[in-house]
Amino acid sequence: MGRSRTRHAAGGFIRQVRLDPASATGRYPFTLPAVRALGRTKGLALDAGVTFLVGENGTGKSTLVEALAVACGFNAEGGSQHFQFATRATESSLGDYLILTWSGRKPRTGFFLRAESYYNVATEIERLDRDPYSPPLLPAYGGTSPHERSHGESFLDLVTHRFGPNGLYLLDEPEAALSVRGCLGVLARLAELARRGSQIVVATHSPILLALPGATIYEIDEDGDIARVDYDDALPVRLTRDFLAAPDRFLRHLLDDE
C-alpha cells in the first residue's frame, strides 16, 4: 500500500524502552511474549510521531502500554500525571522494571487512555471539576462530562479537546468504543498531533488506525518476537482483508458443526 510520509515537528520524547535485567522472574507478566522479547533484545526503539503495537490477544501489547504509562508517571487506570485516584489495582508490576531512555525533550502535556477503565477516569474528571480550589476541568474535555456522552463520543472529545501539541499520549485499544467513522476521525487527529510534535504509542487491533501515514508498526507474535512490519503485512490488516474478500469461507470453517 503506497502511503505518503507524515512530517513530524520534532523528535520524540522516549527513544527506547528496555527491560531491567533483574526482572527475569519466570512469572506473569514477564512470561508474556512482548515482555520476553524485551528481555532478549536491547529494547524497543520508539520513533517520533505514532508507534502502533499489534498482535493477538495475550501477546502483551496492552500490558506493555500500561507499564510504559506507569513508568512515565501516569495513573495506571488512565488520565494525566495529575490523576492519583485508584478504583481497583489491576496493573502488573512491569512498569517498575522498564528502563526508559529519554531524548531530553520534555512533553508539554500527556495522557494515558485505557479503554476498559475510562469510565473511572470520567468519574474522576467530574470530581476534580467540582473542586472549588481547582481550575475548571471539563472545558478541556469538550465542555461536557464524558458520562453525558456516549463511550465513543467521549473518546473523540478526549483526543480532540484534551490532546494537544508536544504531548506524550499512550493509548490502549482506543478503537474499542469507536465506529468506523470514529476511527477515521481519530486517525486524522493522531496525524495532526504527530505533525505538531506529539509522540503517541497505541496498542490496537484496528486496520483503520494502522493506515496512518508515517506511523511505525511493531507486530508481536506468539513466540515472543517483535518486528517492524509494513501496513500490508500487519496481522489485523491481513486478516480483515482475507475475511472481507471471502467471508463465506471463514464462516464455513467457524460455524461448521462437524
N, C-alpha and C positions, 0 to 999 in steps of 0.2 A: 504494500500500500504506500503510495507516494504522499508524503506529508512535508510541508514546509516547516522549517525550524522556528521556534519561538525565541525571540531575543530576550535575554534576561537583563535586568537593570544593573545587577551587581552579583558578586559571588554569594554563595550560601553561608549560613551560619555554622552548621555542623558539617565537617568534612568527612568524618569517619566514625563508625560505631564498631567497637571491639568488645570481646568478652574477656573479663578478668580471668587469667589462667587459674586462679584459685577457686573458681566456681564449678569445676568439673566434679559434680557430686553424684551423677548417675540417677538422679531423681527429677521429677517434674519441677520446673519447666525445662530443665537442662537436657531432657531426653527428646524434646520436640525437634523435628527436622531443622527448622530455621535456627534454633539455638545451637544444635550440634554443628551446623555449618559455620556459625560464627566462631565456635571453639576450634575448628580445624583450619581456619584461614587467618589471614591478617586483619580481617574485619570487612565491614561493608562500607564502601565509599558512597557518599551522598553528594550528588551534584547540586548546583544551584537550580532553582526552579522546582519542578514537580518530579517526585520519585514515587512510582507505584510498586507495591508488593502484591503479587498474585500467587495463588496456589490452592490446592484442595483444602477442604475443611480439615483441621487437625494438624496442618503443617506448621502452625505457629506464627503466622503473619500478624494476626491481631494481638497476640501476646507480645510480639516484638514491638509493635507500635505503642502499645500500652506501657511497656517497660521503658521505651525511649522517652515517652511523655513524663514518666516518673523521674527518670534520670535528668530531665530538663527542668524539673521543679514544678510540673503541673500536677493538679489534683488527679488521683487515679480514676475517679469517676467521671472526670471531664471538667471543662471550664478553663479559666485562665490560671495564672500562677497565684492569683489572689484568692481563689476559691479554696477554702480549707475544710469544707463540710465532709462528712463521711456517713453514708447511709448503711452500707454493708461492705466490709473489706473482702473483696474477691480477687484483688490483683495478686499476681505472683511476686516472688522475691527477685525476679530477673533484673528489675531496674536498679537494684543495689549492686549488681555485678557488671553493668555496662560501663565501658570507658569511652567517653566522647572526646573527639578531637575537634576543637572549635577553631574557627578561622580568625578570631579576634574581632570580627564584626558582630555587633550586638543587635538583636532584633528589637524593633520599636514596640512590638506587641506580640501576642501569641495566644493560641487556644488549642485545647485538645478536645476533639469531638469523638465521643464514644457513643455510637448509635444506641446501644442497648441501655445506656444509663442517662440519656439526655433528659428524660423525664425528671430525674433527680436534680440535674443542672437547672432545669426550668424552675423548679421549686425554690432552689437557692437564689436564682435571679430575682424572683418575686420577693423573697425575704430581704435580700440586700436592698432592693428598691424601696422597701418600706422603712428602712433605717433612716431616721431624721438627721443623723450625723454623717451620712454618706451622700455623695452626689447622685442625682437620678441615673439609674442604670438602664431602664427599658428603652430610652431613645437609641442606645447603641445596638438594640436588637429589633429595630424597626418600629418602636413605639408601642408595641402590643406584647403582652405576656405570651411566651411560647405555649402556655396551657390554653390560650384562647385561639390558637391557630391549629390547623391540622399538623400532624407529625411532619409531613413533607414541607408544608409552608413554613414551619418553624425552622427547618434546616436551611431553606432558601433565605429566610430572613437573616439567619446567622451569617452565612457566607457573604451575603450582600451588604449588610449593615455593620456587622461586628468585625469582620475581617477587613484589614486594610493593608496599605503598602508596607514593605520592610518588616513583615511579620513572619513568625515561625508557627506553622499550623500542622498539626498531626491529626489525621482523620482515620477513623476505623469504620469501614464499610458505610460511607455516607449515603450510598445508593439505597440503603435498606428501607427508607421511607419515601423514596422519590419515584415519580412516574418517569417515563421515557423523556418527556419534555422537561421535567425537573432535572434529570441527569444532564441534559443538554445545557440547561441554564447554569448548573454547577460547573460543567466543563468550561463554559465561556468565562465564568468568574475566576476559575483557577488560572486560566491563561492570562487574564488581566493581572491577577495578583503576582504571577511569576514575572511578567514584564515590569512590574513596579517593585521588584526587589525582594519579594517574599520567597521563602523556602517552604515546601509543602511535602509531607510524606503521607501516602494514602495506602491503606490496605483495602483491596477492593476485589469484587467479582464482576464488575461492570465492564462489558466490552465498549460501552459508550464512553465512559470516563477515560478508558485506556487509549482512546483515539486522540487524546490531547497532543497537538504537535509539539515536538521538542522534549517530551517527557522521557524519563528513564524508567524502564520496566524491568524489575527483578522478579524472576519466577523461582519459587521454592518447590522443589519436588519432594516426593515422599521418602526418598533416600537421604534427604538432608543436604542436597546441593542447592546453591543459589547461583543463578546465572542471569546475565543480561539477555533479554530477548527483544526481538522486533515486535511491533504490534501484531503482524500477521501470524507470528509464531506463539503468541501468548495463549495460554490454556483457555481462558474464558472466550477469547475470540474464535479459536479453532472449534471449540465445542458448540458455541452458539451458531456459527456458520454451518457446521455439519448438520445440526438439528434443523435449522430453518430450510436447508436445502433438501432434506428428506425426512420430515417428521414422522411419516408412516413407518419408516424403517426402524427408528428409535422406539416408537410406541409399540410396534410388534414385539420387540425384544423386551421392553419394560413390562408390558401388560400380558405377556404370554403366560397362561395359567399352567402350562405343562412344563 
